Amino acid sequence: MKTHYSFLIIVSCVFLIQNLKAQPTQLDQYNVVWNTSSENSSESMPCGGGDIGLNVWSEDGDVLFYLSKSGTFDENNSFLKLGRVRLKLNPNPFDRGVFKQELHLKDGYVSLSAKKGDLAADVKIWVDVFRPVVHVEVNASQRVNAQAHYESWRYQNRFLRKLENFQNSYKWVNPEGLKTYADQILFSDGGVQFMHQNNSETVFDVTVKQQGMEAVKDSLYNPIAGLTFGGFMTGENMIAAGNENGRYQNTNFKSWVLESKRPSKSHEFEIFLTTADSRSEWRSKIDQLQKEARDNRKTAFENTTVWWQQLWERSFVFINSDDAAEADTVWQVGRNYQLFRYMLGCNAYGNYPTKFNGGLFTVDPVFTDSTRAFTPDFRNWGGGTFTAQNQRLVYFPMLKSGDSELMKPQFNFYKRLLHNATLRSQFYWGHDGACFTEQIENFGLPNGSEYNWDRPDDYPKGRQYDTSLEFCFMILETARYNGNDLSDYLPLIKSCLTFFDEHYQYLATQRGRQTLDGNGHLVLYPGSACETYKMAYNSTTTIAALKIVLERLIALPNKYDDQIDREKWKAMLNRIPPISFTEHDGHQTIAPAKLWERVNNTEVPQLYPVYPWGIYGVGKPDLNIAINTWKYDPDAVKFRSHIGWKQDVIFAARLGLTDEAADLCVAKMKNSGRRFPAFWGPGFDWVPDHNWGGSGMIGVQEMLMQTVDDKIYIFPAWPKEWDVHFKLHASDQTTIEVVLKKGEIESLKVFPESRTADVVNCYETNK
């Protein structure tokens, strides 16, 4: 750990010296500033780094924040908060004093300041990007006392009520006596230690039994049995000051109070957070974190700000920035793009991907849904369940923002689960290949409720959507964009492809003697076109996914020859059936599948060949067929929306439909209606809705720049009246930086310059 950290510091410092002058100055206008305190936690702002997220706000004269860290799943697979911290000062300028709270994007921290009479105080809250430590620094104009309260609602066991199980893997099922177990919280070594240790029996065991896999249970990866997580809060000049009891919103809590030994103009305390496989390992990691924090006290903040500044220099989008006005919804699109990217950056190094249903920044659920008067641990649609259709939208925008390093938590999630997914295929059907389902648990099996707790014994054991292939595609794209080495992920990609090839031939033999249809193609039945067209025969999404992933795998550089049997995959590519078409109002359109039985949801899989698969679009053949699908397919029209995971803005951009893309982009990316502008939702999921923000980011990027084969199209769907300064990443390790004002390109920078000839200015070609 120390060696890795030292290398990062050296690289960071060199990069900072080289790029300080390159920092985009427009970023400061996007800082969120509040001049009044908040009513409650729903009016909080995000702060974080590494894999920690905080919701920070001031209420009734106190400074508060929730603690969240990647991977803190309990026995039921709830994604538990790590508590709430409350800072109190005495005398207290935050009690009806002049107030300011600001998110400093460039440096990645939150400040709160207050002045009352002659007393002024500043509070800076920041998270070390390179180690899981939260820092709180207080500086006052006069000597003040400080109290740091660690507040927990898990000071006792809590039985889960009806609907509350939507926060865990049981969802709409309510097993009798199910509860969230108490944490172990105590004063220790001059601080407050708080820890949750999972029992050995968890929802993993229940799921394995439900799905008939007990015979191989001991061979399955189980990340939540005995999982231990929590933290330690301490201040150098703070001592234990007893306990208090209280109630915040709908939830009782108990607090453990640290108090300054004496009044002072400055106070500082830290919170160390970690996860481990056992209690002893957890305590050892806490001790090591404390030592590292002491050793790096003088440089930790500077190194953290360097990391954030690198992020902003790497990529940005500033819209109408010269005439900044917060009421301008187009300006809001640019600001909220940056705010959401900041939220994604807070989980750069998480053990688990950023969750689509709130990420690290959920708060008391009653502010999202008044019928959910539960604890702050609640979020709809599960904690340890990762819905692939939603997760992909969180991670696709990182390609063009140049944040491939931030994609690793999502890639490693599937890589860790490869064994379980492969064993599942072998156990159920006797063939190879990784069977990843849409609603997947953090241990690689289908979510029990989606699998169906009352599933008939003779019902087929497994179904698979094609969304695992989108993550395979993302991995392959990181090589195309950044030259990333794929060696560690090729077994995952090959296994996902193998499943489709072997499973659908296996199913065909259950129906008759032939494994392929009369044209030598796989019969992709039964399947599903997204979650919408059920019992589908030859789903368009599956066909497009298999075609593109196979083509990209086959086209990998020669250095992978020893790892890829290209002839094998070419043979499989020849077995992929063609996409089906239909007609609407006399116009040829893409069909969602060859046949299907029913419609269950409101996705538009008939446009997935446009995005993400790029078979149709600007610069591609038969663009009119895809545009016809957008215009005339009745479901595509009926389902059109900007809400949540809807990706219509992306489709419109890929089709070069500027006006439609602009309208949808503004509707999706304008202020959320909540105090923090990028806390969108709930949409179809929860607040903040991360697949809302992710799909919006993708839409903005696709309006600005698209990569088609060896060409880079700029402004394929961008309104000329929107001024913009952007820097995005294209394939072949290329960056494009453009300044557009009043419909004219003032500056175009292409790196490397050799790719300038590949840039197609759509404004010019459309004249």
C-alpha positions in Angstrom: 0.0 0.0 0.0 2.8 2.4 0.9 4.7 1.7 -2.3 1.6 2.3 -4.4 0.8 5.5 -2.5 4.4 6.9 -2.9 4.3 6.3 -6.6 0.9 8.2 -6.9 2.4 11.1 -4.9 5.4 11.4 -7.2 3.3 11.3 -10.3 0.7 13.7 -8.8 3.3 16.3 -7.9 5.0 16.2 -11.3 1.7 16.5 -13.0 0.6 19.4 -10.8 3.8 21.4 -11.7 3.2 20.8 -15.4 -0.5 21.5 -15.5 -1.3 24.2 -12.9 -1.7 26.8 -15.7 -3.9 24.4 -17.6 -6.6 24.2 -15.0 -9.9 25.3 -16.5 -10.7 28.6 -14.8 -14.4 28.3 -15.6 -14.8 25.5 -13.0 -15.0 28.0 -10.1 -18.3 29.3 -11.4 -19.8 25.9 -10.8 -19.0 25.8 -7.1 -22.3 25.4 -5.2 -22.7 28.2 -2.6 -25.5 28.5 0.0 -26.0 31.6 2.1 -28.5 30.1 4.5 -28.4 26.9 6.5 -30.5 23.9 5.6 -33.8 22.7 6.8 -32.8 19.0 7.0 -30.5 16.3 5.5 -32.3 16.5 2.1 -30.7 19.9 1.7 -27.1 18.5 2.0 -24.3 18.7 -0.4 -21.9 15.9 -1.4 -18.3 15.7 -0.4 -15.9 12.7 -0.7 -13.0 11.0 -2.2 -11.4 7.6 -2.7 -14.4 5.5 -1.7 -16.1 7.7 0.9 -19.1 9.9 0.5 -20.4 12.5 2.9 -23.7 14.5 2.9 -22.8 17.8 4.6 -25.2 20.4 5.9 -25.8 22.8 8.7 -29.1 22.7 10.7 -30.2 24.6 13.9 -26.7 25.9 14.5 -24.9 22.5 14.1 -22.8 21.1 11.3 -23.7 17.6 10.3 -22.7 14.9 7.8 -23.6 11.3 7.0 -20.8 8.8 6.5 -20.9 6.3 3.6 -18.2 4.0 2.3 -18.1 1.5 -0.6 -18.9 -2.1 0.3 -20.6 -1.8 3.7 -23.2 -4.6 3.2 -24.9 -6.3 6.2 -26.3 -9.8 6.6 -29.4 -8.9 4.6 -27.4 -7.0 1.9 -28.5 -3.6 3.0 -25.9 -0.9 2.1 -25.5 0.6 5.6 -24.4 4.1 6.3 -21.6 4.3 8.8 -23.4 6.9 11.0 -23.9 10.6 11.3 -21.5 13.2 12.8 -22.6 16.4 14.5 -20.2 19.3 15.3 -21.2 21.8 18.0 -19.3 25.0 18.8 -19.6 27.0 22.0 -19.9 30.0 21.7 -21.5 29.3 18.4 -21.5 31.7 15.4 -23.6 29.1 13.4 -26.6 29.8 15.7 -28.3 32.5 13.6 -25.1 34.0 12.4 -24.2 35.1 8.9 -23.7 31.9 7.0 -22.0 30.4 3.9 -21.5 26.9 2.7 -19.6 26.0 -0.4 -18.5 23.0 -2.4 -15.1 23.7 -3.8 -15.0 21.5 -7.0 -11.4 22.2 -8.1 -10.0 21.0 -4.8 -12.7 18.6 -3.7 -13.8 19.8 -0.3 -16.7 21.6 1.5 -16.4 24.7 3.7 -18.9 26.2 6.1 -18.4 29.6 7.6 -20.4 31.8 10.0 -20.0 35.1 11.8 -22.0 36.4 14.7 -20.8 39.6 16.3 -17.1 39.5 16.8 -17.0 35.7 16.5 -16.3 34.0 13.2 -15.6 30.4 12.5 -14.7 28.3 9.4 -15.1 24.6 9.1 -13.4 22.6 6.3 -14.5 19.1 5.6 -12.5 16.9 3.2 -11.7 13.3 2.5 -8.3 11.9 1.7 -8.4 10.4 -1.8 -5.6 8.0 -1.1 -6.7 6.6 2.2 -10.2 6.4 3.8 -9.9 9.2 6.3 -12.4 12.1 6.8 -10.9 15.4 8.1 -12.8 18.1 9.9 -10.9 21.3 10.6 -12.2 24.2 12.7 -10.7 27.7 12.8 -12.3 30.5 14.8 -11.4 34.1 15.5 -11.8 33.5 19.3 -11.4 30.5 21.5 -14.3 28.1 21.3 -15.2 24.7 22.7 -15.9 22.0 20.2 -17.9 18.8 20.5 -18.0 16.0 17.9 -21.0 13.7 18.3 -20.9 10.3 16.7 -24.6 9.5 16.2 -25.9 6.0 15.5 -29.4 4.6 15.0 -27.9 1.1 15.1 -27.1 1.2 18.8 -29.7 -1.6 19.1 -31.2 -4.3 16.9 -33.9 -2.9 14.6 -36.7 -5.1 13.3 -37.4 -4.3 9.6 -40.9 -3.2 8.8 -43.2 -3.7 5.8 -41.6 -2.2 2.7 -38.3 -1.6 4.5 -36.9 -4.7 3.0 -36.6 -2.9 -0.3 -33.3 -1.7 1.1 -31.9 -5.2 1.0 -32.1 -8.4 -1.0 -35.5 -9.5 0.2 -37.2 -6.5 -1.5 -41.0 -7.1 -1.4 -40.7 -10.3 0.8 -41.0 -9.8 4.6 -39.4 -12.8 6.4 -40.7 -12.9 10.0 -38.2 -11.5 12.5 -35.8 -10.0 10.0 -33.7 -7.3 11.5 -30.7 -5.1 11.1 -28.2 -6.1 13.8 -26.7 -3.6 16.2 -23.2 -2.2 15.8 -20.7 -2.4 18.5 -19.9 1.2 19.6 -17.7 2.2 22.5 -15.2 4.8 23.7 -11.7 3.5 23.1 -8.2 5.0 23.1 -9.6 8.5 23.5 -12.0 8.2 20.6 -15.2 6.5 19.5 -15.0 3.1 17.8 -17.9 1.9 15.8 -18.1 -1.5 14.1 -20.5 -3.8 12.4 -19.6 -7.5 12.0 -21.8 -9.7 9.9 -22.9 -13.1 11.2 -21.7 -16.2 9.3 -25.3 -16.9 8.2 -26.5 -14.3 5.7 -28.9 -13.8 2.8 -26.2 -15.6 0.8 -27.1 -18.9 2.5 -30.8 -18.2 1.9 -30.3 -17.5 -1.7 -28.1 -20.6 -2.3 -30.8 -22.8 -0.8 -33.6 -21.1 -2.7 -31.7 -21.6 -6.0 -30.9 -25.2 -5.4 -27.1 -24.8 -5.3 -26.4 -26.2 -1.8 -24.3 -29.0 -3.3 -21.7 -26.5 -4.5 -22.2 -23.9 -1.7 -18.7 -24.3 -0.3 -17.2 -23.6 -3.7 -19.1 -20.3 -4.1 -17.5 -16.9 -3.4 -19.2 -15.3 -0.4 -18.1 -11.7 0.3 -20.6 -10.9 3.1 -20.3 -13.7 5.7 -18.3 -12.2 8.6 -17.7 -8.9 6.7 -16.6 -6.3 9.3 -16.8 -2.6 8.7 -16.9 0.7 10.6 -14.6 3.3 11.9 -12.8 5.3 14.6 -13.4 9.0 15.4 -10.7 10.8 17.3 -9.2 14.3 17.9 -5.8 15.0 19.3 -7.1 17.3 21.9 -10.5 15.7 22.4 -11.7 13.5 25.2 -14.8 11.3 25.8 -17.7 13.3 27.2 -20.5 10.7 27.6 -23.6 9.7 25.7 -26.7 11.5 24.7 -30.0 10.3 23.2 -32.1 12.0 20.5 -34.3 11.6 17.5 -33.7 12.9 14.0 -36.6 12.8 11.6 -38.2 9.4 12.0 -35.3 7.6 13.8 -34.1 7.5 17.4 -30.3 7.6 17.8 -27.7 7.5 20.5 -24.6 9.7 20.4 -21.1 9.2 21.7 -19.6 12.7 22.4 -16.0 13.8 22.1 -15.2 17.2 23.6 -12.2 19.5 23.3 -10.0 19.5 26.4 -10.0 23.3 26.5 -11.2 26.2 24.4 -9.1 27.0 21.4 -9.1 28.9 18.1 -8.5 25.7 16.2 -9.8 22.2 16.5 -9.4 19.1 14.3 -10.7 15.6 14.4 -10.5 12.7 12.0 -12.6 9.6 11.2 -10.9 6.5 9.9 -13.1 4.1 8.0 -12.4 0.6 6.7 -13.7 -2.8 5.9 -12.2 -6.2 6.5 -12.9 -9.9 6.6 -12.6 -10.2 10.4 -12.6 -8.1 13.6 -8.9 -8.5 14.2 -8.0 -7.5 10.6 -10.4 -4.6 10.8 -8.8 -3.2 14.0 -5.3 -3.7 12.5 -6.3 -1.7 9.5 -7.7 1.1 11.6 -4.4 1.3 13.5 -2.4 1.3 10.3 -4.6 4.1 8.9 -3.9 6.2 12.0 -0.2 5.8 11.6 -0.3 6.7 7.9 -2.4 9.8 8.6 0.2 10.9 11.2 3.1 10.3 8.8 1.4 12.2 6.0 -0.3 14.9 7.9 1.6 17.7 6.2 1.0 16.5 2.6 -2.3 14.7 2.6 -4.6 17.6 1.7 -2.2 18.9 -1.0 -2.0 15.5 -2.6 -5.8 15.1 -2.5 -6.3 18.5 -4.2 -3.7 17.5 -6.9 -5.8 14.4 -7.6 -9.0 16.4 -8.1 -7.2 19.0 -10.2 -5.9 16.3 -12.5 -9.5 15.0 -12.8 -10.7 18.4 -13.9 -7.8 19.1 -16.3 -8.4 15.7 -17.9 -11.8 16.5 -19.2 -14.6 19.2 -18.8 -17.7 20.7 -20.5 -18.5 24.4 -19.9 -21.6 25.7 -21.6 -22.6 29.4 -22.0 -19.9 30.1 -19.3 -19.1 33.7 -20.4 -22.6 34.8 -19.5 -23.1 32.7 -16.5 -26.6 32.9 -15.0 -28.0 30.2 -12.7 -31.5 30.7 -14.1 -30.2 29.8 -17.6 -31.1 26.1 -18.0 -28.5 25.6 -20.7 -25.8 26.9 -18.3 -27.2 24.5 -15.7 -26.6 21.6 -18.1 -22.8 22.4 -18.0 -22.7 23.0 -14.3 -24.6 19.8 -13.4 -22.5 17.7 -15.7 -19.5 18.8 -13.6 -21.3 18.3 -10.3 -22.3 14.7 -11.2 -18.8 13.9 -12.4 -17.6 15.1 -9.0 -20.0 12.7 -7.3 -18.7 9.8 -9.4 -15.1 10.8 -8.6 -15.9 10.2 -4.9 -15.9 6.4 -5.5 -12.8 6.3 -7.7 -11.2 3.5 -5.7 -14.2 1.7 -4.2 -14.2 -2.1 -3.7 -17.7 -2.0 -5.3 -19.1 0.1 -8.2 -21.0 3.3 -7.5 -24.6 2.2 -7.0 -27.2 3.5 -9.5 -29.8 4.0 -6.7 -28.1 6.8 -4.7 -24.4 6.1 -4.8 -22.8 7.2 -1.6 -25.2 10.1 -1.1 -28.6 8.9 0.1 -30.2 10.6 3.2 -33.3 10.0 5.3 -35.8 8.3 2.9 -38.8 10.2 4.0 -37.6 13.2 2.0 -37.8 11.0 -1.2 -40.9 9.1 -0.4 -43.1 10.1 2.6 -44.3 6.5 2.9 -40.8 5.3 3.6 -40.3 6.7 7.1 -37.3 4.4 7.8 -33.7 4.9 8.9 -31.0 6.6 6.8 -29.9 3.1 5.7 -32.9 2.9 3.3 -32.7 3.1 -0.4 -35.1 1.6 -2.9 -34.1 -1.5 -5.0 -31.5 -3.0 -2.7 -28.1 -2.4 -1.3 -26.0 -5.4 -2.5 -28.0 -5.9 -5.6 -26.5 -4.4 -8.8 -29.0 -3.9 -11.6 -27.0 -4.1 -14.8 -29.2 -2.0 -17.1 -28.8 0.8 -14.6 -25.2 0.4 -13.6 -24.0 0.6 -17.2 -25.3 4.2 -17.5 -23.2 5.2 -14.5 -20.0 4.0 -16.1 -20.3 4.5 -19.8 -19.6 8.3 -19.6 -16.2 7.7 -18.0 -14.8 6.6 -21.4 -15.1 10.1 -23.0 -14.3 11.9 -19.8 -11.0 10.0 -19.7 -11.7 8.4 -16.4 -11.0 4.8 -17.3 -9.3 4.4 -13.9 -12.6 5.1 -12.2 -14.2 2.2 -14.2 -12.2 -0.5 -12.5 -14.6 -1.0 -9.5 -17.3 -1.9 -12.0 -15.1 -4.2 -14.1 -13.6 -5.9 -11.0 -17.1 -6.5 -9.7 -17.8 -8.8 -12.6 -14.3 -10.3 -12.6 -14.7 -11.3 -8.9 -18.0 -13.0 -9.7 -16.7 -14.9 -12.7 -16.2 -18.1 -10.7 -19.7 -18.2 -9.3 -21.3 -17.3 -12.6 -19.4 -20.1 -14.4 -20.1 -22.6 -11.7 -23.8 -21.8 -12.0 -23.8 -22.7 -15.7 -21.9 -25.9 -15.1 -24.1 -26.9 -12.2 -27.5 -26.2 -13.8 -26.9 -27.1 -17.5 -23.5 -28.9 -17.7 -21.9 -26.4 -20.1 -19.3 -23.7 -19.8 -19.8 -19.9 -19.8 -20.6 -17.3 -17.2 -24.3 -16.8 -16.5 -24.7 -13.3 -15.2 -28.3 -12.2 -14.6 -29.7 -8.6 -14.8 -30.5 -8.3 -11.1 -27.2 -9.7 -9.7 -26.1 -9.9 -6.1 -22.7 -9.0 -4.9 -22.0 -12.7 -4.6 -22.9 -13.4 -8.2 -26.3 -15.1 -8.0 -29.6 -13.7 -9.1 -31.5 -11.6 -6.6 -33.8 -13.9 -4.7 -36.9 -11.8 -5.2 -36.3 -11.4 -8.9 -35.6 -15.2 -9.1 -39.0 -15.6 -7.3 -39.2 -17.1 -3.8 -42.2 -19.1 -4.9 -40.6 -20.4 -8.1 -42.1 -23.8 -9.3 -39.6 -26.6 -9.1 -39.9 -27.4 -12.8 -39.3 -23.8 -13.9 -36.0 -23.2 -15.7 -33.2 -22.4 -13.3 -31.8 -19.4 -15.0 -32.3 -16.6 -17.5 -29.7 -14.1 -18.7 -30.1 -10.7 -20.2 -27.3 -9.4 -22.4 -26.3 -6.6 -20.1 -23.2 -8.4 -19.0 -22.0 -7.9 -22.5 -22.2 -4.1 -22.1 -19.6 -4.3 -19.4 -17.5 -6.5 -21.7 -17.9 -3.9 -24.3 -16.8 -1.1 -21.9 -13.7 -3.1 -21.0 -12.8 -3.5 -24.7 -13.5 0.2 -25.3 -10.9 1.2 -22.6 -8.3 -0.5 -24.8 -9.6 1.3 -27.9 -9.7 4.6 -26.1 -6.7 4.5 -23.8 -4.6 1.4 -24.7 -5.5 -0.3 -21.5 -4.1 -3.9 -21.1 -7.0 -6.3 -21.2 -5.2 -9.5 -20.1 -6.9 -9.7 -16.7 -10.4 -9.3 -18.2 -10.2 -11.5 -21.3 -11.3 -14.6 -19.3 -14.4 -12.7 -18.3 -15.2 -11.5 -21.8 -14.6 -14.9 -23.4 -16.7 -16.7 -20.7 -19.7 -14.3 -21.2 -19.6 -15.0 -25.0 -19.2 -18.7 -24.4 -22.4 -18.8 -22.3 -24.6 -17.5 -25.1 -23.0 -19.9 -27.7 -23.3 -23.0 -25.5 -26.5 -22.2 -23.7 -28.7 -21.5 -26.7 -27.4 -24.6 -28.5 -28.1 -26.5 -25.3 -31.7 -25.2 -25.2 -32.2 -26.1 -28.8 -31.3 -29.7 -28.1 -34.0 -29.7 -25.4 -36.5 -28.9 -28.1 -35.2 -31.2 -30.9 -32.1 -32.6 -32.5 -30.7 -29.4 -34.2 -28.6 -26.9 -32.3 -28.9 -24.1 -35.0 -31.7 -22.9 -37.2 -31.9 -23.6 -41.0 -29.5 -20.8 -41.7 -26.8 -22.0 -39.3 -27.7 -19.3 -36.7 -28.2 -19.5 -33.0 -31.9 -19.6 -31.9 -31.9 -17.0 -29.1 -35.0 -18.2 -27.4 -36.3 -17.7 -24.8 -34.8 -14.2 -24.2 -35.7 -10.7 -23.4 -35.2 -7.4 -25.2 -34.1 -5.3 -22.2 -36.7 -5.7 -19.5 -39.5 -4.7 -21.9 -40.2 -7.4 -24.6 -40.5 -10.7 -22.7 -40.2 -14.3 -24.0 -38.4 -12.8 -27.0 -37.1 -14.7 -30.0 -33.9 -13.3 -31.3 -33.8 -10.1 -29.2 -32.3 -7.2 -31.1 -30.3 -6.1 -28.0 -28.7 -9.6 -27.7 -27.9 -9.8 -31.4 -26.3 -6.4 -31.5 -24.4 -7.1 -28.3 -22.9 -10.4 -29.4 -22.0 -9.0 -32.9 -20.1 -6.0 -31.6 -18.4 -7.7 -28.7 -17.2 -10.5 -31.0 -16.0 -8.1 -33.6 -14.1 -6.0 -31.1 -12.6 -9.2 -29.5 -11.5 -10.5 -32.9 -10.0 -7.1 -33.8 -7.7 -6.8 -30.7 -4.0 -6.3 -31.4 -1.6 -9.2 -32.2 -0.2 -9.0 -28.6 -3.3 -10.9 -27.5 -2.8 -13.8 -30.0 -1.9 -16.3 -27.2 -5.1 -15.4 -25.3 -7.6 -15.3 -28.2 -8.5 -18.1 -30.6 -9.7 -15.8 -33.3 -11.0 -18.6 -35.6 -13.2 -19.8 -32.8 -14.8 -16.4 -32.3 -15.1 -15.8 -36.0 -17.1 -19.0 -36.2 -19.3 -17.9 -33.4 -19.8 -14.5 -35.1 -21.1 -16.4 -38.2 -23.7 -18.0 -35.9 -25.2 -14.7 -34.8 -28.6 -14.2 -36.4 -29.4 -10.9 -38.2 -31.3 -8.1 -36.6 -35.1 -8.2 -37.4 -37.0 -5.3 -39.1 -40.6 -4.3 -39.3 -42.7 -1.5 -40.8 -44.6 1.4 -39.3 -46.6 3.8 -41.4 -44.9 2.4 -44.5 -41.4 3.1 -43.1 -38.9 0.3 -42.4 -37.9 0.3 -38.7 -35.7 -1.8 -36.4 -37.8 -4.4 -34.5 -37.1 -5.1 -30.8 -37.0 -8.9 -31.6 -38.2 -11.3 -34.2 -41.1 -12.3 -32.0 -42.1 -11.6 -28.4 -45.0 -12.5 -26.0 -45.6 -9.4 -23.9 -44.4 -5.9 -23.0 -43.4 -5.4 -19.4 -41.4 -2.1 -19.2 -40.7 1.1 -21.1 -37.2 0.7 -22.5 -36.6 1.0 -26.3 -34.4 -1.9 -27.2 -35.1 -1.4 -30.9 -32.8 1.7 -30.7 -30.0 -0.1 -28.8 -28.3 -0.8 -32.2 -27.9 3.0 -32.2 -26.6 3.2 -28.6 -24.6 1.6 -27.1 -23.8 -0.7 -30.0 -23.2 1.9 -32.7 -24.4 -0.1 -35.7 -26.6 2.8 -36.8 -25.9 6.5 -36.4 -24.1 9.5 -37.7 -21.5 8.4 -40.3 -23.0 4.9 -40.5 -25.0 3.2 -43.3 -28.8 3.1 -43.3 -29.2 6.0 -40.9 -32.7 6.5 -42.2 -33.8 3.1 -40.8 -32.8 4.2 -37.3 -34.4 7.6 -37.7 -37.6 5.9 -38.9 -37.5 3.8 -35.7 -37.2 7.0 -33.6 -40.1 8.7 -35.5 -42.6 6.0 -36.3 -42.2 3.0 -33.9 -45.2 3.6 -31.6 -43.5 2.2 -28.5 -40.4 4.3 -29.2 -42.6 7.4 -29.3 -44.8 6.4 -26.4 -41.9 5.5 -24.1 -39.9 8.7 -24.9 -38.8 10.7 -21.8 -35.9 12.4 -20.0 -36.6 10.8 -16.6 -34.3 8.4 -14.8 -32.5 5.9 -16.9 -34.3 6.9 -20.1 -31.6 7.3 -22.8 -33.7 9.1 -25.5 -31.3 12.1 -25.4 -28.5 9.7 -26.3 -30.5 8.2 -29.1 -31.3 11.6 -30.5 -27.7 12.7 -30.4 -26.4 9.5 -32.1 -29.0 10.1 -34.8 -27.9 13.7 -35.4 -31.3 15.1 -34.3 -30.1 18.3 -32.8 -33.4 19.9 -31.7 -34.7 16.8 -30.1 -31.4 16.1 -28.4 -31.2 19.7 -27.1 -34.7 19.6 -25.6 -34.2 16.3 -23.9 -30.8 17.3 -22.7 -32.1 20.4 -20.9 -35.0 18.5 -19.5 -32.7 15.8 -18.1 -29.7 17.9 -16.9 -31.3 21.1 -15.6 -31.5 21.6 -11.8 -33.0 18.7 -9.9 -35.5 20.8 -8.0 -33.7 19.9 -4.8 -31.3 22.2 -3.0 -28.3 20.4 -4.5 -28.8 20.8 -8.3 -27.5 17.3 -9.2 -29.6 15.3 -6.7 -32.0 14.1 -9.4 -34.7 11.6 -8.9 -36.2 9.5 -7.7 -37.1 8.7 -11.3 -37.7 5.0 -11.4 -35.2 4.3 -8.6 -34.0 6.6 -5.8 -32.4 10.0 -4.9 -29.8 10.9 -6.0 -30.6 8.9 -9.2 -27.2 8.1 -10.6 -28.4 6.5 -13.8 -30.3 9.8 -14.4 -27.0 11.7 -14.2 -25.0 9.1 -16.1 -27.4 9.0 -19.0 -27.4 12.8 -19.0 -23.6 13.0 -19.1 -23.6 10.5 -22.0 -26.1 12.6 -23.9 -24.0 15.8 -23.5 -20.9 13.9 -24.7 -22.6 12.4 -27.7 -24.1 15.8 -28.7 -20.5 17.2 -28.7 -18.4 14.4 -30.1 -18.8 10.9 -31.6 -16.2 8.4 -32.6 -17.2 6.4 -35.8 -14.6 3.9 -37.0 -11.4 6.1 -37.5 -13.3 9.4 -37.7 -14.1 11.8 -34.9 -17.3 13.8 -35.4 -17.6 17.1 -33.5 -20.9 18.8 -32.9 -23.0 16.1 -34.5 -26.1 17.2 -32.6 -25.1 20.5 -30.9 -27.2 23.7 -31.2 -25.1 26.5 -32.7 -26.5 29.0 -30.2 -25.0 27.1 -27.3 -21.5 28.4 -26.6 -19.2 25.6 -25.3 -15.7 24.9 -24.2 -15.1 21.2 -23.9 -12.3 18.6 -23.6 -13.3 15.0 -24.3 -11.4 11.8 -25.0 -11.7 9.8 -28.3 -10.4 6.5 -29.5 -6.7 5.8 -30.0 -5.6 7.9 -27.0 -6.8 11.1 -28.6 -8.2 14.2 -26.8 -10.2 16.9 -28.4 -10.5 20.4 -26.9 -12.8 22.9 -28.7 -14.0 26.4 -28.0 -17.2 27.3 -29.8 -18.7 30.8 -29.6 -21.6 32.3 -31.5 -21.6 29.3 -33.9 -18.0 29.6 -34.8 -15.1 27.4 -33.7 -12.5 29.7 -32.1 -10.1 27.0 -31.0 -9.6 23.3 -31.9 -6.8 21.3 -30.2 -6.3 17.7 -31.2 -3.7 15.6 -29.4 -1.9 13.9 -31.0 -1.9 16.4 -33.8 -1.6 13.5 -36.3 -5.3 12.8 -35.8 -6.5 16.3 -36.9 -7.2 14.9 -40.3 -9.7 12.5 -38.7 -11.8 15.2 -37.2 -15.1 15.9 -39.0 -16.8 19.2 -38.2 -20.5 18.5 -38.6 -21.2 22.2 -38.8 -19.2 22.4 -42.0 -20.4 19.1 -43.5 -24.0 20.1 -42.9 -23.8 23.4 -44.7 
